[in-house]
């Protein structure tokens, strides 16, 4: 259906502008793949569809003829042009122009969409795919200029000049032919890759399975072998000792030594640097002492070590044999840079004509290199009896270089299937002698089809990191797909390239759930890499302390060579900002969706927030799993977005509508993690089809505080579902849940319990109303369960609470209102980061919510504001009496824990029920890195023993 056309609001003018831009580096809200997202403002162009702008469509198609091939939504070539003639808007046009500009630069892309910005007429979201993000962004900027130019031409804008500059930028950042060939082969095998710098350093695979390449040098290329190949004298010595044909040679460091070596070896000669490459400094067919003296200076200028090789000149054709993994994979004959006379043009003009070939570029940016006319080329031309201004006869070949290197403008002819077996064996043996996994063997011989031992010839050089383009893009002959054996070498058939990735998101509970999953798999002996709001943890070592729930942190985990299992806490902000930090996750866990962060990043409703969090569900492959909360309607609806299998978890008991839905799901062969109510308590049960497997009593899991922390029961269900989906055995899941505690060692800032002078103090990160309801329910149950446990009992409940300043006013007030239902006294603090509000404004809103609830009869009888977090802590502890329960909802848990630890050590109350034993000056944030099974043994031993006794009769189906 065509959109309603707004009336023009002013005269036609080039008003299309980019309001904002971002780059998604993984699955995101708009696309399953990486994309550029522009928000554009059409200005007065909102009232001018393309069919109302005279000549616009014809001018656009003339500027970029490739647009004729765009399908758009019509599904056939020319569909986009049809849309232009019928009338579409400038934002949609900019999308297609950006795609076509990338195609012009060799970055073929066809994915894109344009959607209006909700509630902002005239603004559009323009989303399109990219290969290189800098090129993608540049394409968007140039596309906007092109559209504006066609609306109202600017005299200073020359499209062809701008396009050429854009293409040059793309060529500067593009991979070279060798790197591109390997990356394309890896992609075809579903091997993930990461570009580690702006050049050609690439990581293939993830974590412990990763391999790296730099051009054609790989992780398996030995440094010693590269060093040997770089020493031409040593290489010749080793090859000669193996009986391989090599030219006579000598290494010298002085001109006198070169002259003497020339006399010993005999003319004609070759003089070249010991450590040169790409043919630089190589002088061939030297026939006199004067030639040697001149060549010595040229070679010396290209040598870093100052050592020069003088060797006998071997006549014949120049062949490059590519050896990968000890086997010959391709052979190319290299023909030096040359032109062929036509009887009309001069040598210089013939060079210009040859360089105009679009396959030729500067350096290694294209499959051929432009021929360079310099003094050395003039000498080569002069030696053939010509000058650059001479007109050679038709058919005469005039060389401009002596060596056949592609980097000097040479061409290649594929000879892979012409080589004699003896020559292949010699080349393979040479690579083995040097020790290179990927080697380029330079053969000079009359014909590669005849044995060199009979016809004469020699190996003149062995190259580490040989270029592939002469084989993948030969000027004459059939291309050889030589990237395949390189990738086979790095990833033999059947070997893994990915580590399992479990992604966890939700409004509340995602950090604890992530930690539970990581703890389970640590018990299985896996090296777990985990991201969370507290930092990046590699094998239980906190390596970066920061909010690390975004895509950059995920990529850091996948780059770590120790990681063989990844658990990613995925926050809303990272998805909106950059998308996911990887292409897919094997298991997605969504704990819940509740009002938080609304009004930020264009997310204003719960449904929009659910769509953001559903991105990790959409990133589940067909053989993956989504572990979803069946009790949350918004999470439940995410099942439609999952390509894999859904595993439900629920706190509902049998008989409820939710459980009946889950039972139907399981009867069809599905899986779920649920609670069964018994006279001994709640039992976690894993269902798979018609089988039911009892796992553990919830009240025996330390993190649930005897079952009082229902939110941690839900987290345990989610963690169980994820671990089961990822292949963990039941007894390991059970052991992981039994040994996971909310101590500061394992779960900093999440329900950490300390006894400070007989005052039970909980530290938690609760910061929204939904979380406060769960905390309040826990406080009610925990207080009831422990009433009368001590002689003093529980005299009062004190809450220290605060909210983030960038939340909506109503959400902040609701946090205070909910807290007032469960605490007798509330002290309101404020985060150090005010997030755009004045000091005290956020705390006042929280206090307003508390007071409004108090007026309606809530439990709270007193509310106070103490802005600084540590001051608020001291105020709370000063008024707390033995037997009181204190819930501290904090921003900086490390500082709070350190302050409470100091109080614990200063208290003289007898026994220390502590989670922090040690130096009172110890920074608790460092304790996470010391977590170990031995450190938890005393704490967990009794719990495990009781659990095993209680569950001794539990049978596994």
Buried (B, 14 or more C-beta within 10 A) or exposed (E): EEEEBBEEBEEBEBBBEBEEBBBBBBBBBBBBBBBBBBBBBBBBBBBBBBBEBEEBBEBBBEBBEEBEBBEBEEEEEBBBBBBBEEBBBBBBBBBBBBBBBBBBBBBEBBBBBBEBBEEEEBBBBBBBBBBBBBBBBBBBBBBBBBBBBBBEEEEEEEBEEBBEEBBEBBBEBBBBBBBBBBBBBBEEEEBBBBBEEEEBBBBBBBBBBBBBBBBBBBBBBEEEBBBBBBBBBBBBBBBBEEEBBBBBBBBBBEBEBBBBBBEEBEBBBBBBBBBBBBBBBBBBEBEEEEBBBBBBEBBBEBBEEEBBBBBBBBEBBBBBBBBBBEEBBBBBBBBBBBBEBBEEBBBBBBBBEBBEEEEBBEEBBBBBBBBBBEEBBBEBBEEBEBEBEBBBEEEEEBBBBBBBBBBBBBBBBBBBEBBBEEBBEBBBBBBEBBBBBBBBBBBBBEBBEBBBBEBBBBBBBBBBBBBBBBBBBBBEBEBBBBBBBBBBBBBEEEEBBBBBBBBBBBBBBBBBBBBBBBBBBBBBEBBBBBBBBBBBBBBBEBBEBEBBBBBBBBBBBBBBBEBBBBBBBBBBBBBBBBBBBBBBBBBBBBBBBBBBBBBBBBBBEBEBBBBBBBBBBBBBEEEBBBBBBBBBEBBBBBBEBBBBBBBBBBBBEEEEEBBEBBBEBBEEEBBBBBBBEEEEBBBBBBBBEEEBBBBBBBBBBBBBBBBBBBBBBBBBBBBBBBBBBBEBEBEBBBBBBBBBBBBBBBBBBBBBBBBBBBBBBBBBBBBBBBBBBBBBBBBBBBBEEBEEEEEEEBEBBBBBBBBBBBBBBBBBBBBBBBBBBBBBBBBBBBBEEBEEBEEBBBBBBBBBBBBBBBEEEBBBEBBBBBBEBBEBBBBBBEBBEBBBBBBBBBBBBBBBBBBBBBBBBEBEEEEBEBBBEEEEEBEBBEBBEEBEEEBBEEBBEEBBEEBBEBBEEBEEE
